[in-house]
Amino acid sequence: MKLHRFISCMKAGLTGVFFLICITFISSCENDLKDVEQISAKKLSVPVDKTTGVTVIYSDSSVVKAKMITPEYLHYKTEKPYIEMQKGVLVIFYDANQQETSRVKSDYAIRRENEKVVELKKNVVATNNKGQTFKSEELIWDESKGRFFSNRLVSITSQGNTLFGTNFWSNQDFSYYEIKQATGDLSLTDKQGF
């Protein structure tokens, strides 16, 4: 009889342990799902202003310095606000006489508002009024310094010659630039310069 009780207690004990494990597993799944829902709700609550067909004018003392044109403008109002231009951007720079000095276009751009920096990415092409073309997969525009720079490969085409290099920087109108680790085949006359 004692043996029988011992065996039935053992069965009841195993069933109880199994039942306890199932309850713990189910309740822990519920907690995990609640955590996931809270995290996803936080991600969705980032305020975003979406505008289409945008032109932004950069001016100094009522003189237009640059114009930025984008088909879609997403303004994320986070702790560090930024503007994303997923459908590309065109930036046109002007001199004091309102003559175009250069233009830059890319397939994607992001502007970090606090840093006053625009990262242009994917098929970045810049041209200046000398007829030179600058190409890269990334150019960074520092609005405060009025400079472009890149640590990625940059190609510069001028009068049929192409120069490649990295560690590139240029002023906004691309009239002066420096490039390091440069390579390329150049065919220049005395009157030509790169």
MDAnalysis code that builds the backbone (N, CA, C; Angstrom):
import MDAnalysis as mda
import numpy as np

u = mda.Universe.empty(582, n_residues=194, atom_resindex=np.repeat(np.arange(194), 3), trajectory=True)
u.add_TopologyAttr("name", ["N", "CA", "C"] * 194)
u.add_TopologyAttr("resid", np.arange(1, 195))
u.add_TopologyAttr("resname", ["MET", "LYS", "LEU", "HIS", "ARG", "PHE", "ILE", "SER", "CYS", "MET", "LYS", "ALA", "GLY", "LEU", "THR", "GLY", "VAL", "PHE", "PHE", "LEU", "ILE", "CYS", "ILE", "THR", "PHE", "ILE", "SER", "SER", "CYS", "GLU", "ASN", "ASP", "LEU", "LYS", "ASP", "VAL", "GLU", "GLN", "ILE", "SER", "ALA", "LYS", "LYS", "LEU", "SER", "VAL", "PRO", "VAL", "ASP", "LYS", "THR", "THR", "GLY", "VAL", "THR", "VAL", "ILE", "TYR", "SER", "ASP", "SER", "SER", "VAL", "VAL", "LYS", "ALA", "LYS", "MET", "ILE", "THR", "PRO", "GLU", "TYR", "LEU", "HIS", "TYR", "LYS", "THR", "GLU", "LYS", "PRO", "TYR", "ILE", "GLU", "MET", "GLN", "LYS", "GLY", "VAL", "LEU", "VAL", "ILE", "PHE", "TYR", "ASP", "ALA", "ASN", "GLN", "GLN", "GLU", "THR", "SER", "ARG", "VAL", "LYS", "SER", "ASP", "TYR", "ALA", "ILE", "ARG", "ARG", "GLU", "ASN", "GLU", "LYS", "VAL", "VAL", "GLU", "LEU", "LYS", "LYS", "ASN", "VAL", "VAL", "ALA", "THR", "ASN", "ASN", "LYS", "GLY", "GLN", "THR", "PHE", "LYS", "SER", "GLU", "GLU", "LEU", "ILE", "TRP", "ASP", "GLU", "SER", "LYS", "GLY", "ARG", "PHE", "PHE", "SER", "ASN", "ARG", "LEU", "VAL", "SER", "ILE", "THR", "SER", "GLN", "GLY", "ASN", "THR", "LEU", "PHE", "GLY", "THR", "ASN", "PHE", "TRP", "SER", "ASN", "GLN", "ASP", "PHE", "SER", "TYR", "TYR", "GLU", "ILE", "LYS", "GLN", "ALA", "THR", "GLY", "ASP", "LEU", "SER", "LEU", "THR", "ASP", "LYS", "GLN", "GLY", "PHE"])
u.atoms.positions = np.array([
    [0.825, -1.198, 0.000],
    [0.000, 0.000, 0.000],
    [0.862, 1.251, 0.000],
    [1.906, 1.245, 0.788],
    [2.794, 2.390, 0.790],
    [3.439, 2.569, -0.576],
    [3.769, 1.464, -1.198],
    [4.364, 1.525, -2.518],
    [3.407, 2.166, -3.503],
    [2.155, 1.826, -3.398],
    [1.146, 2.400, -4.292],
    [1.029, 3.916, -4.079],
    [0.987, 4.341, -2.854],
    [0.928, 5.768, -2.576],
    [2.157, 6.495, -3.119],
    [3.297, 5.893, -2.903],
    [4.536, 6.504, -3.373],
    [4.491, 6.687, -4.886],
    [4.032, 5.710, -5.629],
    [3.957, 5.776, -7.089],
    [2.921, 6.814, -7.512],
    [1.746, 6.839, -6.879],
    [0.748, 7.822, -7.283],
    [1.191, 9.229, -6.918],
    [1.912, 9.427, -5.850],
    [2.441, 10.758, -5.515],
    [3.464, 11.185, -6.550],
    [4.251, 10.234, -6.984],
    [5.260, 10.531, -7.990],
    [4.590, 10.968, -9.284],
    [3.516, 10.273, -9.693],
    [2.800, 10.648, -10.915],
    [2.183, 12.024, -10.762],
    [1.595, 12.278, -9.624],
    [0.994, 13.591, -9.391],
    [2.071, 14.664, -9.363],
    [3.217, 14.346, -8.810],
    [4.322, 15.306, -8.767],
    [4.836, 15.633, -10.158],
    [4.999, 14.637, -11.006],
    [5.467, 14.871, -12.378],
    [4.455, 15.674, -13.180],
    [3.171, 15.361, -13.000],
    [2.128, 16.099, -13.697],
    [2.107, 17.550, -13.230],
    [2.260, 17.768, -11.941],
    [2.283, 19.130, -11.398],
    [3.476, 19.926, -11.904],
    [4.644, 19.283, -11.945],
    [5.852, 19.953, -12.458],
    [5.654, 20.309, -13.929],
    [5.128, 19.352, -14.707],
    [4.879, 19.622, -16.126],
    [3.893, 20.778, -16.294],
    [2.818, 20.778, -15.491],
    [1.822, 21.842, -15.532],
    [2.460, 23.189, -15.167],
    [3.310, 23.225, -14.156],
    [4.007, 24.450, -13.744],
    [4.921, 24.974, -14.854],
    [5.629, 24.077, -15.520],
    [6.518, 24.485, -16.629],
    [5.701, 25.094, -17.759],
    [4.562, 24.461, -18.085],
    [3.703, 24.986, -19.167],
    [3.181, 26.378, -18.815],
    [2.717, 26.573, -17.594],
    [2.194, 27.874, -17.163],
    [3.301, 28.925, -17.229],
    [4.506, 28.573, -16.753],
    [5.630, 29.512, -16.777],
    [5.980, 29.877, -18.216],
    [6.029, 28.877, -19.085],
    [6.357, 29.129, -20.486],
    [5.321, 30.032, -21.146],
    [4.054, 29.755, -20.916],
    [2.985, 30.559, -21.510],
    [3.020, 31.983, -20.974],
    [3.201, 32.145, -19.666],
    [3.225, 33.505, -19.110],
    [4.462, 34.264, -19.559],
    [5.589, 33.569, -19.738],
    [6.780, 34.280, -20.214],
    [6.587, 34.702, -21.660],
    [5.887, 33.933, -22.461],
    [5.605, 34.331, -23.840],
    [4.729, 35.575, -23.866],
    [3.776, 35.642, -22.972],
    [2.914, 36.814, -22.928],
    [3.716, 38.058, -22.581],
    [4.617, 37.949, -21.641],
    [5.455, 39.092, -21.278],
    [6.320, 39.525, -22.456],
    [6.892, 38.567, -23.157],
    [7.726, 38.905, -24.309],
    [6.902, 39.606, -25.382],
    [5.702, 39.140, -25.640],
    [4.850, 39.772, -26.639],
    [4.488, 41.197, -26.242],
    [4.238, 41.408, -24.952],
    [3.937, 42.759, -24.481],
    [5.135, 43.682, -24.675],
    [6.339, 43.158, -24.388],
    [7.552, 43.960, -24.594],
    [7.723, 44.324, -26.069],
    [7.492, 43.348, -26.930],
    [7.616, 43.590, -28.374],
    [6.618, 44.648, -28.825],
    [5.384, 44.559, -28.335],
    [4.366, 45.544, -28.707],
    [4.754, 46.943, -28.247],
    [5.324, 47.052, -27.041],
    [5.749, 48.361, -26.537],
    [6.886, 48.928, -27.371],
    [7.849, 48.077, -27.714],
    [8.988, 48.540, -28.520],
    [8.530, 48.978, -29.895],
    [7.673, 48.177, -30.538],
    [7.215, 48.554, -31.879],
    [6.348, 49.807, -31.839],
    [5.592, 50.005, -30.763],
    [4.775, 51.224, -30.641],
    [5.665, 52.448, -30.524],
    [6.789, 52.324, -29.826],
    [7.722, 53.449, -29.703],
    [8.311, 53.811, -31.051],
    [8.660, 52.791, -31.848],
    [9.244, 53.059, -33.165],
    [8.245, 53.736, -34.088],
    [6.988, 53.392, -33.985],
    [5.982, 53.972, -34.854],
    [5.588, 55.383, -34.442],
    [5.923, 55.771, -33.219],
    [5.474, 57.063, -32.734],
    [6.430, 58.214, -33.067],
    [7.446, 57.978, -33.909],
    [8.344, 59.058, -34.309],
    [7.593, 59.984, -35.259],
    [7.456, 61.258, -34.898],
    [6.725, 62.175, -35.772],
    [7.513, 62.478, -37.057],
    [6.841, 62.318, -38.187],
    [7.461, 62.546, -39.493],
    [6.541, 63.437, -40.316],
    [7.105, 64.507, -40.866],
    [6.376, 65.342, -41.815],
    [6.814, 64.936, -43.215],
    [5.874, 64.600, -44.058],
    [6.179, 64.219, -45.439],
    [5.660, 65.304, -46.366],
    [6.555, 65.814, -47.213],
    [6.186, 66.841, -48.177],
    [6.700, 66.407, -49.544],
    [5.942, 66.674, -50.580],
    [6.386, 66.330, -51.933],
    [6.602, 67.599, -52.743],
    [7.509, 67.505, -53.713],
    [7.795, 68.642, -54.584],
    [8.367, 69.827, -53.828],
    [9.493, 69.644, -53.150],
    [10.050, 70.667, -52.257],
    [11.236, 71.382, -52.892],
    [11.274, 72.706, -52.701],
    [12.434, 73.522, -53.053],
    [12.815, 74.327, -51.820],
    [14.059, 74.155, -51.370],
    [14.571, 74.868, -50.198],
    [15.592, 75.889, -50.692],
    [15.439, 77.137, -50.275],
    [16.351, 78.213, -50.667],
    [17.288, 78.519, -49.494],
    [18.593, 78.485, -49.755],
    [19.594, 78.887, -48.760],
    [20.043, 80.295, -49.121],
    [19.896, 81.217, -48.182],
    [20.268, 82.604, -48.475],
    [21.056, 83.193, -47.323],
    [21.790, 84.254, -47.647],
    [22.547, 85.006, -46.654],
    [22.338, 86.473, -46.951],
    [21.770, 87.205, -46.017],
    [21.458, 88.629, -46.195],
    [20.612, 88.851, -47.444],
    [19.609, 88.049, -47.616],
    [18.658, 88.111, -48.737],
    [19.278, 87.797, -50.093],
    [20.481, 87.232, -50.116],
    [21.121, 86.821, -51.366],
    [21.079, 85.292, -51.426],
    [20.485, 84.757, -52.481],
    [20.364, 83.309, -52.632],
    [21.742, 82.711, -52.886],
    [22.110, 81.756, -52.038],
    [23.402, 81.071, -52.160],
    [23.250, 79.699, -52.808],
    [22.136, 79.033, -52.511],
    [21.907, 77.690, -53.037],
    [20.420, 77.385, -53.046],
    [20.070, 76.411, -53.867],
    [18.685, 75.946, -53.955],
    [18.724, 74.418, -53.944],
    [17.923, 73.803, -53.086],
    [17.848, 72.347, -53.000],
    [16.455, 71.903, -53.448],
    [16.410, 70.996, -54.426],
    [15.145, 70.528, -54.993],
    [15.058, 69.015, -54.796],
    [13.927, 68.551, -54.265],
    [13.724, 67.120, -54.057],
    [12.252, 66.761, -54.269],
    [11.976, 65.588, -54.852],
    [10.579, 65.193, -55.050],
    [9.876, 64.776, -53.756],
    [10.649, 64.311, -52.761],
    [10.042, 63.888, -51.501],
    [10.955, 64.261, -50.339],
    [10.365, 64.878, -49.319],
    [11.087, 65.457, -48.190],
    [10.473, 64.903, -46.912],
    [11.226, 64.037, -46.205],
    [10.739, 63.436, -44.971],
    [11.488, 64.056, -43.800],
    [10.759, 64.789, -42.960],
    [11.364, 65.488, -41.824],
    [11.062, 64.703, -40.542],
    [12.099, 64.068, -39.980],
    [11.954, 63.271, -38.760],
    [12.239, 64.162, -37.564],
    [11.245, 64.293, -36.693],
    [11.359, 65.180, -35.533],
    [11.722, 64.361, -34.301],
    [12.974, 63.950, -34.252],
    [13.494, 63.166, -33.148],
    [14.366, 64.060, -32.269],
    [15.037, 63.440, -31.312],
    [15.956, 64.193, -30.450],
    [17.061, 64.841, -31.288],
    [17.519, 64.117, -32.303],
    [18.477, 64.657, -33.273],
    [17.750, 64.691, -34.621],
    [17.042, 65.772, -34.910],
    [16.201, 65.809, -36.113],
    [17.020, 65.689, -37.410],
    [16.385, 65.060, -38.391],
    [17.038, 64.910, -39.688],
    [15.983, 64.906, -40.789],
    [16.467, 65.169, -41.994],
    [15.605, 65.198, -43.174],
    [16.140, 64.157, -44.140],
    [15.257, 63.298, -44.613],
    [15.658, 62.253, -45.537],
    [15.021, 62.510, -46.894],
    [15.824, 62.384, -47.941],
    [15.354, 62.553, -49.312],
    [15.630, 61.248, -50.057],
    [14.715, 60.317, -49.932],
    [14.904, 58.966, -50.463],
    [14.793, 58.899, -51.978],
    [14.157, 59.885, -52.589],
    [13.957, 59.853, -54.037],
    [14.923, 60.774, -54.769],
    [15.989, 61.174, -54.094],
    [17.022, 61.974, -54.739],
    [16.909, 63.451, -54.446],
    [17.964, 64.173, -54.846],
    [18.042, 65.607, -54.581],
    [18.947, 66.261, -55.628],
    [18.672, 67.526, -55.882],
    [19.508, 68.365, -56.738],
    [19.798, 69.642, -55.961],
    [21.094, 69.989, -55.827],
    [21.490, 71.220, -55.152],
    [22.208, 72.097, -56.169],
    [21.745, 73.340, -56.326],
    [22.339, 74.297, -57.274],
    [22.918, 75.451, -56.464],
    [24.182, 75.793, -56.730],
    [24.860, 76.885, -56.027],
    [24.969, 78.100, -56.941],
    [24.881, 79.294, -56.321],
    [24.918, 80.553, -57.066],
    [25.994, 81.470, -56.496],
    [26.528, 82.347, -57.370],
    [27.471, 83.364, -56.905],
    [26.705, 84.627, -56.510],
    [27.422, 85.689, -56.180],
    [26.793, 86.937, -55.729],
    [25.930, 87.583, -56.808],
    [26.206, 87.283, -58.089],
    [25.428, 87.830, -59.206],
    [24.274, 86.918, -59.620],
    [23.984, 85.920, -58.793],
    [22.918, 84.954, -59.045],
    [23.177, 84.097, -60.288],
    [24.443, 83.909, -60.633],
    [24.831, 83.018, -61.722],
    [25.154, 81.644, -61.124],
    [24.714, 80.593, -61.793],
    [24.981, 79.243, -61.309],
    [26.470, 78.940, -61.384],
    [27.027, 78.441, -60.273],
    [28.454, 78.094, -60.247],
    [28.669, 76.588, -60.273],
    [27.746, 75.836, -59.676],
    [27.875, 74.385, -59.653],
    [26.537, 73.756, -59.297],
    [26.453, 72.459, -59.542],
    [25.267, 71.706, -59.149],
    [25.678, 70.296, -58.769],
    [24.946, 69.734, -57.818],
    [25.215, 68.383, -57.324],
    [23.888, 67.641, -57.272],
    [23.887, 66.397, -57.762],
    [22.676, 65.587, -57.661],
    [23.050, 64.196, -57.167],
    [22.101, 63.557, -56.493],
    [22.311, 62.196, -56.013],
    [20.961, 61.490, -55.931],
    [21.020, 60.156, -55.827],
    [19.797, 59.353, -55.740],
    [19.221, 59.331, -54.330],
    [20.024, 59.699, -53.326],
    [19.589, 59.671, -51.931],
    [20.366, 60.736, -51.163],
    [19.720, 61.341, -50.180],
    [20.402, 62.314, -49.315],
    [19.746, 62.347, -47.941],
    [20.557, 62.692, -46.955],
    [20.053, 62.886, -45.603],
    [20.737, 64.112, -45.023],
    [19.934, 65.001, -44.444],
    [20.464, 66.234, -43.847],
    [20.316, 66.141, -42.341],
    [21.422, 66.240, -41.651],
    [21.442, 66.227, -40.187],
    [21.346, 67.682, -39.728],
    [20.185, 68.051, -39.184],
    [19.898, 69.454, -38.885],
    [20.835, 70.065, -37.859],
    [21.089, 69.374, -36.758],
    [21.941, 69.942, -35.711],
    [23.383, 70.125, -36.173],
    [23.875, 69.199, -36.987],
    [25.256, 69.257, -37.468],
    [25.410, 70.125, -38.713],
    [24.297, 70.469, -39.371],
    [24.300, 71.220, -40.630],
    [25.174, 70.521, -41.682],
    [24.896, 69.234, -41.843],
    [25.632, 68.385, -42.783],
    [24.628, 67.652, -43.654],
    [24.911, 67.579, -44.961],
    [24.083, 66.815, -45.895],
    [24.946, 65.693, -46.461],
    [24.483, 64.462, -46.298],
    [25.172, 63.303, -46.850],
    [24.478, 62.930, -48.157],
    [25.189, 63.064, -49.264],
    [24.662, 62.705, -50.579],
    [25.222, 61.329, -50.928],
    [24.332, 60.395, -51.287],
    [24.758, 59.019, -51.538],
    [24.111, 58.483, -52.807],
    [24.762, 57.499, -53.385],
    [24.300, 56.767, -54.570],
    [24.299, 57.661, -55.814],
    [25.189, 57.363, -56.724],
    [25.283, 58.069, -58.008],
    [25.378, 59.584, -57.832],
    [26.327, 60.021, -57.039],
    [26.513, 61.449, -56.809],
    [27.306, 62.031, -57.980],
    [26.749, 63.063, -58.604],
    [27.397, 63.726, -59.738],
    [27.364, 65.230, -59.484],
    [28.554, 65.855, -59.549],
    [28.662, 67.307, -59.384],
    [29.329, 67.880, -60.622],
    [28.872, 69.059, -61.032],
    [29.484, 69.751, -62.166],
    [29.744, 71.200, -61.771],
    [30.772, 71.796, -62.384],
    [31.041, 73.214, -62.133],
    [30.979, 73.977, -63.449],
    [31.121, 75.292, -63.382],
    [30.998, 76.093, -64.597],
    [32.241, 76.030, -65.484],
    [33.278, 75.285, -65.074],
    [34.455, 75.047, -65.921],
    [34.259, 73.824, -66.812],
    [33.149, 73.117, -66.615],
    [32.894, 71.914, -67.405],
    [33.463, 70.653, -66.771],
    [33.917, 70.710, -65.543],
    [34.441, 69.534, -64.862],
    [33.295, 68.762, -64.219],
    [33.444, 67.432, -64.204],
    [32.441, 66.557, -63.607],
    [33.101, 65.719, -62.522],
    [32.459, 65.699, -61.346],
    [32.939, 64.958, -60.183],
    [31.918, 63.860, -59.887],
    [32.387, 62.599, -59.771],
    [31.475, 61.488, -59.495],
    [31.985, 60.682, -58.304],
    [31.031, 60.231, -57.490],
    [31.359, 59.392, -56.341],
    [30.088, 58.696, -55.878],
    [30.239, 57.747, -54.975],
    [29.074, 57.120, -54.354],
    [28.674, 57.857, -53.088],
    [29.528, 58.800, -52.646],
    [29.191, 59.574, -51.452],
    [29.966, 60.884, -51.427],
    [29.254, 61.974, -51.202],
    [29.851, 63.281, -50.943],
    [29.146, 63.861, -49.731],
    [29.902, 64.473, -48.851],
    [29.335, 65.111, -47.667],
    [29.455, 66.617, -47.857],
    [28.350, 67.322, -47.654],
    [28.346, 68.787, -47.755],
    [28.285, 69.362, -46.346],
    [29.335, 70.042, -45.933],
    [29.373, 70.735, -44.648],
    [28.895, 72.160, -44.908],
    [27.653, 72.447, -44.544],
    [27.053, 73.754, -44.832],
    [27.783, 74.884, -44.107],
    [28.240, 74.645, -42.891],
    [28.912, 75.695, -42.110],
    [30.240, 76.110, -42.733],
    [31.000, 75.126, -43.213],
    [32.314, 75.416, -43.810],
    [32.219, 75.715, -45.302],
    [31.089, 75.401, -45.912],
    [30.943, 75.616, -47.347],
    [31.849, 74.704, -48.153],
    [31.941, 73.434, -47.725],
    [32.829, 72.469, -48.377],
    [32.147, 71.139, -48.619],
    [32.624, 70.446, -49.644],
    [32.268, 69.061, -49.901],
    [33.488, 68.213, -49.592],
    [33.272, 67.005, -49.084],
    [34.393, 66.100, -48.884],
    [33.914, 64.663, -49.008],
    [34.882, 63.756, -49.227],
    [34.579, 62.341, -49.336],
    [35.837, 61.535, -49.067],
    [35.675, 60.399, -48.415],
    [36.764, 59.437, -48.236],
    [36.585, 58.249, -49.162],
    [35.557, 58.299, -49.983],
    [35.294, 57.244, -50.958],
    [35.970, 57.606, -52.277],
    [35.992, 56.667, -53.210],
    [36.585, 56.895, -54.519],
    [35.845, 58.015, -55.249],
    [36.594, 58.953, -55.793],
    [36.043, 60.078, -56.547],
    [36.715, 60.107, -57.914],
    [35.944, 60.340, -58.967],
    [36.524, 60.542, -60.296],
    [36.227, 61.978, -60.729],
    [37.228, 62.590, -61.343],
    [37.093, 63.962, -61.828],
    [37.428, 63.940, -63.314],
    [36.466, 64.367, -64.135],
    [36.666, 64.407, -65.581],
    [36.745, 65.861, -66.011],
    [37.817, 66.180, -66.757],
    [38.033, 67.538, -67.239],
    [38.725, 67.482, -68.586],
    [38.120, 68.064, -69.588],
    [38.689, 68.161, -70.934],
    [39.164, 66.804, -71.454],
    [38.337, 65.789, -71.256],
    [38.650, 64.452, -71.757],
    [39.572, 63.640, -70.872],
    [40.118, 64.214, -69.832],
    [40.994, 63.508, -68.903],
    [40.205, 63.111, -67.658],
    [40.559, 61.955, -67.098],
    [39.889, 61.500, -65.880],
    [40.926, 61.182, -64.822],
    [40.666, 61.700, -63.641],
    [41.536, 61.514, -62.487],
    [40.724, 60.798, -61.414],
    [41.330, 59.797, -60.759],
    [40.673, 59.051, -59.689],
    [41.461, 59.237, -58.404],
    [40.766, 59.224, -57.269],
    [41.461, 59.317, -55.995],
    [40.500, 59.262, -54.827],
    [41.077, 59.331, -53.631],
    [40.284, 59.341, -52.399],
    [40.701, 60.545, -51.568],
    [40.083, 60.685, -50.405],
    [40.349, 61.826, -49.525],
    [40.199, 63.133, -50.283],
    [39.018, 63.328, -50.807],
    [38.691, 64.477, -51.646],
    [38.021, 65.549, -50.820],
    [38.340, 66.818, -51.106],
    [37.544, 67.930, -50.583],
    [37.536, 69.043, -51.622],
    [36.477, 69.853, -51.576],
    [36.307, 70.936, -52.535],
    [35.487, 72.047, -51.895],
    [35.646, 73.262, -52.429],
    [34.747, 74.333, -52.001],
    [33.384, 74.103, -52.664],
    [32.371, 74.882, -52.279],
    [31.008, 74.642, -52.752],
    [30.839, 74.764, -54.254],
    [31.589, 75.639, -54.888],
    [31.417, 75.795, -56.332],
    [32.349, 74.894, -57.145],
    [33.102, 74.032, -56.461],
    [34.011, 73.083, -57.095],
    [35.062, 73.767, -57.978],
    [35.366, 75.031, -57.696],
    [36.410, 75.721, -58.452],
    [37.796, 75.391, -57.917],
    [37.869, 74.974, -56.646],
    [39.129, 74.537, -56.051],
    [38.872, 73.221, -55.341],
    [39.761, 72.251, -55.555],
    [39.610, 70.960, -54.891],
    [40.984, 70.352, -54.654],
    [41.032, 69.420, -53.733],
    [42.229, 68.631, -53.462],
    [41.819, 67.173, -53.409],
    [42.704, 66.317, -53.947],
    [42.432, 64.884, -53.959],
    [43.746, 64.169, -53.671],
    [43.699, 63.140, -52.840],
    [44.901, 62.384, -52.489],
    [44.831, 61.010, -53.118],
    [45.987, 60.358, -53.192],
    [46.113, 59.032, -53.793],
    [45.531, 59.053, -55.205],
    [45.890, 60.069, -55.971],
    [45.333, 60.265, -57.310],
    [46.043, 59.403, -58.347],
    [45.261, 58.882, -59.279],
    [45.784, 58.139, -60.424],
    [44.969, 58.529, -61.648],
    [45.538, 58.294, -62.827],
    [44.804, 58.559, -64.058],
    [45.756, 58.844, -65.197],
    [45.255, 58.729, -66.409],
    [46.016, 59.076, -67.604],
    [45.647, 60.491, -67.996],
    [46.634, 61.373, -68.006],
    [46.377, 62.768, -68.329],
    [47.137, 63.142, -69.589],
    [46.464, 63.848, -70.452],
    [47.075, 64.359, -71.667],
    [46.793, 65.863, -71.701],
    [47.767, 66.651, -71.269],
    [47.565, 68.089, -71.138],
    [48.516, 68.870, -72.035],
    [48.048, 69.990, -72.523],
    [48.925, 70.930, -73.237],
    [49.361, 71.999, -72.243],
    [50.211, 72.924, -72.687],
    [50.679, 73.977, -71.793],
    [49.549, 74.860, -71.312],
    [48.516, 75.054, -72.131],
    [47.426, 75.946, -71.771],
    [46.375, 75.264, -70.898],
    [46.356, 73.945, -70.911],
    [45.358, 73.217, -70.129],
    [45.854, 73.001, -68.717],
    [44.925, 72.946, -67.833],
    [45.239, 72.591, -66.465],
    [44.148, 71.700, -65.944],
    [44.428, 71.023, -64.906],
    [43.403, 70.126, -64.355],
    [42.784, 70.746, -63.153],
])
